[in-house]
Amino acid sequence: MQEPQLLSQQDGAVRTLTLNRPAALNAFTSGLLAELREALDAAAGDASVRCVVITGAGRAFCAGQDLSDPMVNPDLKPGESPKDIGALLDGFYIPLAQRVRSMPVPVIAAVNGVAAGAGANLALGCDLVLAGNSASFIQAFAKIGLVPDCGGSWLLPRLVGRAKALQLALLGEKLPAAEAQAIGLIYKAVPDEELAASAQALAQKISQMPVRAMAQTRMAFDEAGLLDFDDALRLEAVTQSQLGFSADYLEGAAAFLQKRAPKFSDR
C-alpha cells in the first residue's frame, strides 16, 4: 500500500500536518499541494483546532517543487510546447499561500532540514517558524531561471529588507537556521533533537491563548503594511471594536481583574 503524501495528527487542540515524501525530500507535487490545502481547509473548519503545525517527514522540510511533476516537467516530447508554470501557481500555490495567511488560528512551521524554493516560502508564510540547527533556507529559483513564488516576493523584503532579500533571491545561497534567526527571518533555531517537542510545546501554549485575536493581529500587520499611518490607526480601531465584543476579551479582562488564569474559547 502506498504511503500517504500528507499525514495529519491531532493532540488536544493542536493539529500537525506532515509532508510525507521523504525519499523526495518532501518536494511538492500538484497532488501534495492540493492535499495540503484541503487539510488546512479542514483544520480551519474544525472548531477543535486552535493551532496548526506544518513539518516534514525524514531529513527535510520541503525541497520545493518536484520538477518531475507532469505540470512542470521540462522533458518535452517532440513538438510539445513548454508547460505554463503560471497555471501551477494559479491552481495550487496561490490558493495555498492565501489559505495559510487567512487561517483562523496561528500556524507554526517546524523546519527540519532543508527548506528550498516554495518550501522555504511556505514556511516563511506561517506565523512562527521554528527550525532545527541543521536546517537551512534556500531561495533556489534563480538557479533554474525563475522568480520567488508561494509569496516569496512579498514576504522576503518585508522580513529582512530589500538588500538582504535580493541577496537571498539572486544568489540562491544556503542560509543556515542560526543566521536566519539572527536576521529576523525566522522565530527561533533549536537543537535538531528538540525541534518536534519545541514546536508541539509552543503550539500547545498558543492553543490556550486567544487565537482569534492572534489571527487578527496577523491580519492587521499584513494590511497595515499597505496602508499609511492614519489608515492603519483606523484599522486598529475597527479591529479593536470587533474584538472588544468577543467572549475572549470579556474573559481576559475579567480574569486579569480577578487575578486568575483566563480560559479562552473564541476562534
TAHU-V29501 format. One record per residue. N is the residue number from 0. SS is DSSP state (H for helix, E for strand, C for the rest). PSI is psi in degrees with one decimal (999 if undefined). OMEGA is omega in radians with two decimals (none if undefined). Layout:
N|SS|PSI|OMEGA / N|SS|PSI|OMEGA
This chain:
0|C|133.6|-3.12 / 1|C|136.4|3.10 / 2|C|141.3|3.07 / 3|C|147.2|-3.14 / 4|C|-18.4|-3.11 / 5|E|130.7|3.11 / 6|E|143.3|3.12 / 7|E|130.3|-3.13 / 8|E|141.9|3.12 / 9|E|132.9|3.07 / 10|E|105.3|-3.04 / 11|C|-124.2|-3.13 / 12|C|11.4|-3.11 / 13|E|125.5|3.06 / 14|E|126.6|3.14 / 15|E|125.7|3.11 / 16|E|122.6|-3.07 / 17|E|118.5|3.03 / 18|E|127.4|-2.92 / 19|C|59.2|2.95 / 20|C|60.0|-2.99 / 21|H|-32.9|3.14 / 22|H|-25.7|3.11 / 23|H|21.1|-3.10 / 24|C|33.3|3.10 / 25|C|30.7|3.08 / 26|C|145.7|-3.08 / 27|E|134.4|2.83 / 28|C|166.1|3.10 / 29|H|-34.7|3.11 / 30|H|-44.7|3.12 / 31|H|-40.0|3.10 / 32|H|-42.9|3.14 / 33|H|-41.6|-3.14 / 34|H|-39.6|-3.14 / 35|H|-42.7|3.12 / 36|H|-42.2|3.12 / 37|H|-38.7|3.13 / 38|H|-37.4|3.08 / 39|H|-39.0|3.05 / 40|H|-43.5|-3.13 / 41|H|-41.2|3.11 / 42|H|-40.0|3.13 / 43|H|-32.8|-3.10 / 44|C|-0.1|-3.08 / 45|C|112.7|-3.08 / 46|C|-16.4|-3.14 / 47|C|-11.8|-3.10 / 48|C|124.0|-3.14 / 49|C|-2.0|3.03 / 50|E|145.9|3.14 / 51|E|137.3|3.03 / 52|E|133.2|3.04 / 53|E|128.1|3.13 / 54|E|-177.5|-3.13 / 55|E|149.8|3.09 / 56|C|148.2|3.06 / 57|C|-141.1|-2.97 / 58|C|14.2|3.11 / 59|E|154.6|2.98 / 60|E|-60.9|3.09 / 61|E|127.5|-3.11 / 62|C|10.3|3.14 / 63|C|-156.6|-3.08 / 64|E|133.7|3.03 / 65|C|111.7|-3.06 / 66|C|-6.8|3.05 / 67|C|-5.7|3.10 / 68|C|136.7|-3.09 / 69|C|-25.3|-3.10 / 70|C|-17.9|-3.09 / 71|C|-6.8|-3.04 / 72|C|118.8|-3.08 / 73|C|-1.8|-3.13 / 74|C|92.8|-3.01 / 75|C|143.9|3.00 / 76|C|158.4|3.14 / 77|C|128.8|3.12 / 78|C|-4.9|-3.11 / 79|C|138.5|3.13 / 80|C|151.8|3.06 / 81|C|151.5|3.12 / 82|C|147.2|3.06 / 83|C|98.5|-3.10 / 84|H|-26.8|3.09 / 85|H|-30.4|3.11 / 86|H|-36.0|3.08 / 87|H|-42.5|3.13 / 88|H|-46.7|-3.12 / 89|H|-41.2|-3.04 / 90|H|-24.4|-2.99 / 91|H|-54.2|-3.02 / 92|H|-42.2|-3.14 / 93|H|-49.1|3.10 / 94|H|-34.7|3.13 / 95|H|-48.3|3.14 / 96|H|-40.8|3.11 / 97|H|-36.4|3.13 / 98|H|-43.5|3.13 / 99|H|-43.9|-3.07 / 100|H|-11.2|-3.14 / 101|C|11.4|-3.14 / 102|C|140.6|-3.13 / 103|C|-1.8|3.11 / 104|C|159.0|3.11 / 105|E|148.6|3.13 / 106|E|128.6|3.13 / 107|E|134.4|2.98 / 108|E|126.7|3.05 / 109|E|98.9|-2.97 / 110|E|110.7|3.10 / 111|C|118.8|-3.14 / 112|C|-152.6|-3.01 / 113|E|140.7|2.96 / 114|E|105.0|-3.02 / 115|E|151.2|3.07 / 116|C|-129.7|3.14 / 117|H|-26.7|3.08 / 118|H|-40.2|3.08 / 119|H|-43.6|-3.06 / 120|H|-27.8|2.97 / 121|H|-46.9|3.13 / 122|H|-46.0|-3.09 / 123|H|-21.2|3.08 / 124|C|-12.2|3.10 / 125|C|166.2|-3.05 / 126|C|-40.8|3.11 / 127|E|138.8|-3.14 / 128|E|116.9|2.96 / 129|E|142.0|3.14 / 130|E|143.1|3.00 / 131|E|153.4|-3.09 / 132|C|-28.0|-3.14 / 133|C|-1.3|-3.14 / 134|C|159.8|3.09 / 135|E|157.6|-3.13 / 136|E|129.4|-3.08 / 137|E|122.6|3.01 / 138|C|87.3|-2.94 / 139|C|2.2|-2.96 / 140|H|-43.8|-3.07 / 141|H|-24.8|-3.11 / 142|H|-18.7|3.09 / 143|H|20.1|3.02 / 144|C|30.8|-3.14 / 145|C|176.8|3.09 / 146|C|159.1|3.11 / 147|C|134.7|3.10 / 148|C|-164.9|-3.03 / 149|C|34.7|3.10 / 150|C|-0.7|-3.05 / 151|H|-36.9|-3.11 / 152|H|-26.5|3.12 / 153|H|-41.8|-3.02 / 154|H|-48.8|-2.96 / 155|H|-50.8|-3.13 / 156|H|-32.1|-3.13 / 157|H|-29.5|-3.12 / 158|H|-41.3|-3.00 / 159|H|1.9|-3.12 / 160|C|160.5|-3.02 / 161|H|-44.2|-3.06 / 162|H|-46.9|-3.13 / 163|H|-38.6|3.12 / 164|H|-43.1|3.12 / 165|H|-39.1|3.07 / 166|H|-49.3|-3.11 / 167|H|-43.0|-3.05 / 168|H|-40.5|-3.05 / 169|H|-37.8|-3.08 / 170|H|-21.8|3.11 / 171|C|32.3|-3.10 / 172|C|148.0|3.08 / 173|C|126.0|-3.14 / 174|E|110.6|-3.14 / 175|E|155.0|-3.08 / 176|H|-42.0|-3.11 / 177|H|-40.7|3.11 / 178|H|-36.6|3.09 / 179|H|-39.1|3.08 / 180|H|-42.8|-3.07 / 181|H|-33.5|-3.11 / 182|C|4.6|3.08 / 183|C|15.8|3.13 / 184|C|-33.7|-3.13 / 185|C|169.4|-3.13 / 186|C|-53.9|-3.02 / 187|E|144.1|2.96 / 188|E|136.5|-3.10 / 189|E|161.5|3.05 / 190|C|141.0|-3.07 / 191|H|-43.8|-3.06 / 192|H|-11.2|-3.14 / 193|H|-3.4|-3.00 / 194|H|-54.1|-3.07 / 195|H|-45.9|-3.12 / 196|H|-39.1|3.14 / 197|H|-42.0|3.13 / 198|H|-41.8|3.14 / 199|H|-40.7|3.13 / 200|H|-43.2|3.11 / 201|H|-43.0|-3.13 / 202|H|-41.5|3.12 / 203|H|-39.4|3.09 / 204|H|-47.5|-3.14 / 205|H|-37.7|-3.09 / 206|H|-19.4|3.10 / 207|C|-1.7|-3.10 / 208|C|174.4|-3.13 / 209|C|85.5|-2.97 / 210|H|-29.0|3.09 / 211|H|-45.2|3.12 / 212|H|-33.4|3.12 / 213|H|-42.2|3.08 / 214|H|-36.8|3.10 / 215|H|-30.7|3.06 / 216|H|-44.6|3.06 / 217|H|-46.7|-3.13 / 218|H|-43.6|-3.12 / 219|H|-41.7|3.11 / 220|H|-45.8|-3.10 / 221|H|-43.5|-3.12 / 222|H|-37.6|-3.11 / 223|H|-27.4|3.11 / 224|C|-15.4|-3.14 / 225|C|4.0|-3.06 / 226|C|161.6|2.94 / 227|C|174.2|-2.99 / 228|H|-43.9|-3.09 / 229|H|-41.1|3.13 / 230|H|-33.2|3.08 / 231|H|-38.4|3.09 / 232|H|-40.5|3.13 / 233|H|-38.6|3.09 / 234|H|-41.1|3.08 / 235|H|-43.3|-3.10 / 236|H|-42.8|3.14 / 237|H|-46.1|-3.12 / 238|H|-42.8|-3.13 / 239|H|-36.2|3.10 / 240|H|-44.9|3.13 / 241|H|-46.2|-3.10 / 242|H|-27.3|-3.13 / 243|H|-20.0|3.08 / 244|C|-0.8|-3.03 / 245|C|158.0|3.09 / 246|H|-34.9|-3.11 / 247|H|-42.9|3.12 / 248|H|-45.3|-3.13 / 249|H|-40.8|3.11 / 250|H|-44.4|-3.11 / 251|H|-43.5|3.13 / 252|H|-42.5|3.13 / 253|H|-43.1|-3.14 / 254|H|-38.8|3.11 / 255|H|-46.7|-3.12 / 256|H|-33.5|-3.12 / 257|H|0.4|3.11 / 258|C|51.0|3.10 / 259|C|167.0|3.11 / 260|C|133.4|3.12 / 261|C|157.5|3.02 / 262|C|100.3|-3.06 / 263|C|147.0|-3.06 / 264|C|-15.9|-3.10 / 265|C|158.3|3.12 / 266|C|999|none
